[in-house]
Amino acid sequence: MRVLLTGHQGYLGTVMAPVLTAAGHEVVGLDAGLFADCLLGPTPDDPQGHRVDLRDVTAEHVAGVDAVIHLAALSNDPLGSLAPELTYDINHHASVRLARLARDAGVKRFLYASTCSVYGAAGGDELVGEDAPLRPVTPYAESKVRVEDDLHALADADFTPVYMRNATAFGYSPRLRADIVLNNLVGHALLSGEVLVLSDGTPWRPLVHAADIARAFTAALTAPREAVHDRAFNIGSEANNVTVAEIAEQVAEAVPGSRVNITGETGADPRSYRVDFSRFRAAIPGFDCEWTVKQGALELADAYRKFGLAKDAFDNRFTRLAVLRAASAAGVVDDTLRRRP
């Protein structure tokens, strides 16, 4: 297939592009480039693509494309809460506009990167499946719910949207993010000797490695239409349903000499949920996630040491909110986060 991959210069897109290429697909990228320089390690061999803001996509960008994998978004809760109107403008409205353009251009399959955080404050001890009530508690998660609803309305005999509700990602990417839980805790452990947890450690989190997300999207791309058409799938593994305190203990084991410090200063996090991932395994026989949290912590620790992770880069270059604030202060972007001419 000829696949348009939005967000190809992001944390997940940088991992996904070579997986798609290795599977025989022609990958065309689309990215605003705001995080293209957030590099730890060798510069990746990016596919050719379009340097364009998601809000400025035209029919030309989707012409001749067989499928779209849509990863591009303002991609974390603190950023979404800081600028909720931009989160809805980019994550919701621009995403739906892209889907309409793709459908009108004859694109057959549209894989949308949603999130397990749509379950929000699920509560209880039961595993949460795709048909559970959606209780988003942040603008980021709410924007994902809205896009899923609008894509459902676009689905027809010729256009197949698929809603890939990824668990919280972890693992090494050449375009690192340090503002997601496992990546962050491993960095703190190496740089300070402390695995610092600001919550009380009790919330449940489902985690999934970036490489397993890439494999799941690649599998969904060519799955039989009847298996995936207009369906939501949780992406991850039940084995990686862990509490934040358990994540911290895994990090301490991966970074010898570090110690866990659960301060509890931010109190109990309302986002707590354990997730059932069986629907995707049933739809894609033979698929299962390969990475455990422990393996991911060891991988990250090795990569951080190998490529010389420094505290300034950890706090700034690899934290999305800090990157955008710096770009704004430098006049690289305007108040709407568009690149200035």
Order of alpha helices (4+ residues) and beta strands (2+ residues): beta-alpha-beta-beta-alpha-beta-alpha-alpha-alpha-beta-alpha-beta-beta-alpha-beta-beta-alpha-alpha-beta-beta-alpha-beta-alpha-alpha-alpha
